[in-house]
Amino acid sequence: MSGAILPLLFKEAMQRVFQKKNDIAKLEEQAAERQKQMEAIEKDQARLRENMKALKGSAEERALTQRYIHELDSQEDTLATLRREKKDFDSQKEQAQRELETMVGQIVLDERF
């Protein structure tokens, strides 16, 4: 193989490696964002539950309780979606990490390089 071709092949291989690393970083970022959203919802749910404990049962308070229940129900749906998305991002990241390891393992350096 020509000496001029090796640096070009190496450069292309390294570009693919860096792109895969960027892909992994984006997946990690998306998973972390989902986790952050889940934590915010869980914190809000704790607040809503505490508020519901304080309500005594007047007509206004029953209406507020129903509102809180509706909000909790909606948040549970959102949490289920976020958990599923985070799991998908985590799986994609693991797959991309395996691909990166394979990619790096396939880079062979010529001892003249």
N, C-alpha and C positions, 0 to 999 in steps of 0.2 A: 504494500500500500504506500502511496506517495506521502512524503512528509507534509505536503501542503493540505492533503485531504484529512489527515488526522486532527489537526487543530480545528478544522471546520466541523468534523463529526463530533468532536468533544464539545465544541461550543453549542451545537444543536442539542446534544444530550443534556448539557447543563441548563439550557433554556427550558427544556421539557421538565427537568427536575424542579427548577425554580417556579415554573407555572403550576406544577402539581402542589408544591409547597404553598403557593398563594391560594390555590383552590381549597386546600386543607384549612388554611387560616380563615378563609371566608366561611367555611362550614362551621368552624369553631365559634366564630363571631355570631353566626345565626343561631346556633344552639345556645350560646350564652345569653343572647337577647331574649330567646323564648324562656329561659330559666329566670331571667330578671322579671319578665312579664308575669310569670307564674307566681313568683315571690310577692310581687305587688298585689296581685289579686288575692293571694292567701292572707296577706296582711289586712287588706280591706275586708275580707270575709270575717276575720277575727273581730274587727271593729263592729261590723254589722251584727254579729252574734252577741257581742257585749251590749250593744244598744237594745237588742231585742229582749235581753234579760231584764233590762231596766223598765221595760214597758209594763204597765199594770193592767190594761184591758179596757180602757175607755174606747168609745167609738173612734176617736181620732187616732188613738194608739193602735187599735186593731187595723186601721187603714195603713198606718205606718208599718206595722208588722207585715202586712200583705205586700207592701212595696219592697220591704227588705227581703222577703221570701222570693219575690219575683227577681230581684237583683241577684240574690244568691244562686238561683236556678240558672239565670243567664250566665253568671260567672262560672258555674260548673261546666256548662257547655263549652265556654271559652277555654277553660283549663284542660278539658279533654282534648280539644283541638291542639292547644299548645304542647301538651305532653306528647301527642302523636307526632307533631312536627319536630319536636326536639329529638325524639327517638329516631326519626327518619334522618335528621341531620347527623346525629351521632353515628348511625349505621353507615351513612355515606362517607363520613370522615374516616371511619375505620377501614372502609373499602379503599378510599383514596390513599390512606397511610400504607396499606398493604401494596397497592400499586406503586407507590413511591419507593418502598423498600425493594420491590422487584426491579424497578427501573434503575435504581442506584446499583443494585447487584449485577445488572447486566452491562454496566459501563466497564469496559476493559481498556486499560491504559497500556499502550505500547511502551516497552521499557526505553525506547529511544525518545519518548515524549518528554 
